[in-house]
């Protein structure tokens, strides 16, 4: 197949490092793995704001008036419009963000994009929408095939948008288990990673204030709490050179355990961090939210330890017990690594995406 992958700004600068083995492949959502399987994959990037045509400003007004789908602003629509002749030369277009998916669907409705669109959506059940934008989003969703990272979102989208069930499915996300691997040492700190707005770092900081152990939090988010002396904040994100994948891998490897504190939500949050840590053989303490991506993959007290949302006492007790219990850490970490390799790897994700591409093409023909 001849596939077009449309990424958000910043992805393509990582590609050379991925080829060298210095960065994980999951940031390309299966594109690298499908290349390895012999498919032609052309990578496009949008979000640079480089297109400034007069009609872009009209599109921006329509977006502000909520007449276009969510996140389909004029700048993004302008970039996608410039790309559509190239995109139409491919068998399938894979949109890796909701913004690009809705923008491409808009251009498809206008007759510009003529190839089938497969969208990878995450979090659209959390949008606060007017009645009209809900209708516009639903129309856009009917002009694409959707894959979701977690099963927690599926019922809400089916109920809220009334999308045909044949056009939407769950494809559990996976990570590069050949990159995220265990190390030889175990350090003396608790690690938390992530920039998702659903991270409950305020809860974690309150818990850390009662602990003597060191806590490292890797995030760009502002934490609205007093930071105790045993908490170190490292600024970082996937697109920042200051924290490369190799440096993050070392942080995972040298942590005693990883904690992912979340507020409750139907969106699958913390999925990639959890799987990365599991692939590195680390025990993970994870908030069990409504949006847990898989109730069969994630098995409490076997390959992960669950805590309820917002429960400070439960989080404190769980971290403390796990921190001093080396036997439990080893048992859960070993099971976590096995789960990531078998059920949570990016190759399996790419295979399910490939199968959908084939089904879509058969349907189109």
N, C-alpha and C positions, 0 to 999 in steps of 0.2 A: 504493500500500500504506500501511497504518497501522502504523507500527513503533514499538516501545518499545525504547529503548537504556538499559541499566542500567550506570552508571558507578561507579567508586570515589570516595570522598570527595575533594572539591577540584576536580573537573573543571568543575562548573557555574559556579563563580566566574570562570572564564576565558572564558565564552561571549561576554560583551559585548565583550571585547577582540578576540575572533576576528571578530565581526561588523564591528568597526571596522577590521580589517586590522592590528591591533597585536599579534596572536598567531597562531601557526600552527594550522591546522585539524586536523592529524593526531592531536591528542590526543583527538579525538572519534571516532576509528576509522571514518570514513566517514559518520557521522551528518550532518555539515554538508553534504557533497556530495550525499547522498541527499535532503536538504531542497531543495537547489538543483535537483534533477531532478524535483521536484513531489510527492515522497512526504511524508506526514505523519509527523514524527519527534517523539515525546515523550521527553524526557530525564529520567531518574530518577537519584538518587544515593544510595548506601548506604555505610555505614561510619562514621556519625556516633555510633553507640552510644546513640541516643535512646530506644529501645524497652526497657521494663523490665517485661514481663509475667511472672507466676510461672512459666509453662511455659518461659520463656527459660532459666531456671536448670537445668531438666531437660535441655533441649537441650545446654546447656554440659557437663553431666556426660556425656551420650552422646558428645559430641565428644571429651572427655578420655579416655574409655574406648575411643576409636578405633572407635566404632560408626557414625559419620557420615563422609561423604567428607572428603578433605583440605580444610582451611581453612574448613569449614562450622561455625564456632563459633556458640554460642547467640545472641550479640548480632546477628550478621549474619543468621542465620535469622529472628530476631524482626523485623528491619527488612523483610526480603523478604516475610514473612507479612503484614505490614501493607499491603504494596504489591500483593499478588497480585490483589485485585479489580480494581484499575486496570490491571494488566498483562494481565489476561484480556480487556480490551476492545480489544486490538490484534491484528493479524494474525500478527505474529511478534515474539518477544522476543529481542533481541540482548544477550547477556551479555558484557561487555568484559573481564572478569577470570575466572580460574579459580574464585576464591572465590564470586563471584555465580553462575557457571554451575552449580557443584556444589550451591549452596544452592537454586537454582531447580529443579534436577533432583530434589532431595529433596522439595520441595513438590509437584512433578509426580507423583512416586511415591505421595505421600500423597493425591493427588486434588485438591489446591487449584489448582495452575497447570494450565491446560487448553490453552494455546497452545503452538505449537512453539518450541523454544529453539535458537538458534544461538549457539554459544560461541566466543570467541576465546581460545585457550589458548596459553600459552608457559611452557615449563620443567617440565611435569609428569613428564617422563621422568627428572628429577633427584631426585624425591622419594624419601626413604628410608621404606619402608612395611612395615607388618606384613602378613602374608598376608591378614588379614581386611580391612584398609583397601584393599588392592589390589583385592580382590573388590568392595567397596563402590564404589570409584572406577569400576571397570569397568561396574557396573550403571548408575551415574549417566551415564557416557559414552554408553551405549546409549539413553539417553532425551534425547539432544540431537544436533544436527549440529555438527561441530567444524571450525573453520578454524585452521590453524597459520601462523605467520609465515614459517617456513623449512622447506625440504625435509629438513634434517638430523634433525629430530625425528620425521618420519613413520614410518620403519621401526621405531624403538624403541617408539612408542606402539602400532602394529599388533601387534608381537610381544609386548609386555608386557601389554597390556590386551585383546587380541583383539577390538578394536572392528571392526564391519563396515566394509569399505573404502568402501562407498557412503555412510557417515556421516562421513567425515573427508577433508579435502583441504587442500592448501597454498594460502594466499592471501598472496603476498609483500606485506609491509608497504610503505607508501609515505608520502612526506612532502609537505608543501605547497610545491611548487616555485614558486608565485607569491609566497610569503613568503620562503623561503630562496633568496636570489638573490646573485650576485656583487657585490662592491663595487669601488671604484676603486683602493684602496691595498693594499699588501702589507707586513706588519710584519716584525719580526725575532724572533719567538718561535714555539716549538712548542706546540701546544694539545692537551690531552686533556680529554675531557668524559665524565661518566657516574657513576652511583651503583650500577650492577650489581655484585653481589658477585663476579662473574667477571672484573672488571677487575683486571689484574695491575699495580697501581700500584707495588708494591714493586720489581718488575723495572724499571719506567720510572724510578723514583727512582735506582736503582743506575746506570742508563745516564746519567741526567742529571748525576750526580756526576762523570762523566768528560768532560762537555761544557762549553764556555764559553757556549753559547747559552742564552737564557732559556726556561724551560719553565713554562707555566701549566696547572695541573690544576684543573678545576672539578668538585667532588665534595663530598658530605656524608660520604663514607666515611672511616673512620679508616685512615690509612696507617701500617702498622707498620714504619717505617724512619726513620732520621735524614734530615731534609730539608735538602739542600744549599742554599747561599745563592742559587743561580740558579733555584730552583724556588719558584713562588708558588702557594699553595693558595687558591682561591676557593670559599667555601661556596655551594652552589647546587643547586636542583632545580626541576622544572617547576612546582611549586606555590608557589614562594617569590618574593615581590615583589622581593626584593633582586636577583634575576637574571631579568629579564623576557626574553621571547623576542627582543625587539628588541636588548637588551644582548648576549644570546648570539649573535645574528646578527652583531653588530659584532665580537665576539671571533673568530668564524669568518672573517669577511671580512679582518680584519687579521692573521690568523695566516699564517705562511709555509707551514706544513703541519699536518695533524692526525694524531695517532697514537692508535690504539685497541689497547692491550695487553691480551690476554685469556689466561686459563688455559683449557686444552682442556676442552671440554664439548660434548655434543650439542645444547645449547640455543642458539638463535640469539641471540647477545649483541652489543651495539654496533650493532645494525641501524639504529635511528633516528638516532643520532649520525652514523654513517657516511653515511647518505643526506642528512642535513642539510648536512654538510660538503661532500659531492659537489655538492649543488644550489647551494652557494655557490661552486662552481668551485675547491675546494681539493683538492690531492692528499692521499690518506689512506694511512697506513701501518697495515695491519690484520693482526692475528694470524690465521693461517689455521687455524681449529679444525674439529673434527668437525661442529659445528653451523652452519657457514657456510650462510647462508640460501639462496643460489643460486650454483651453479657456472657457470651460463650468464650471469647478469647481471654477476657480479663476475669480471673478467678481469685476471689478474695482469700488471703492467707495461703495461697499456693504460688502465684506468680506476681502478686501485688498485694498491698495492704490498703484497704479502704477505710476512710474516715467520713463521717457525715458532714454536710456543709455547715460552716459557721460554728462548729463545736470546738471551742478553744481547749477545753479540758481533754477531749478525745484526741485532738492533734498533739497536745503536749505529752500525754501519756504514751501515745503510739511512737512518737519520735524517740522519747527517752528509752523505752523498752527495747526498741530495735537498735538503738545506738550502742547499747551495752551487750546485746545478745548476738555474738558472732556466729553461732550455729544457725540461728534463724536467718541472719543476713545471707549466709552462704547458701542455704537451702532455697530461699526465695530468689536470690540473684541467679542461681543456676537454672531454675525453672523459668525465670524471666528471659534469660538469654535463649533458651530453647524455644520459648513461645515466639519471640521476635523473629528468630530464624525460620520457623516453620509457618507461622500464621501472620506475622507482621512485617514481612519484607517487601521492598519496593518492586522486586521482580514479579511477585504474585499480583500486586496492584496493577502493574503494566500488562500482565496477561489478561486480567479482567477487562481492562480498558481496550486492549486489542480485540477481544471477543465482541465487545459492543461495537467497535468500528466495523467489524465484519458484518454483524447483524444489521447495522444501519445501512451499509452499502447494498446488502441483499434486498432490503426493503425499498431503497431508493430505485433499484433497478427492476 
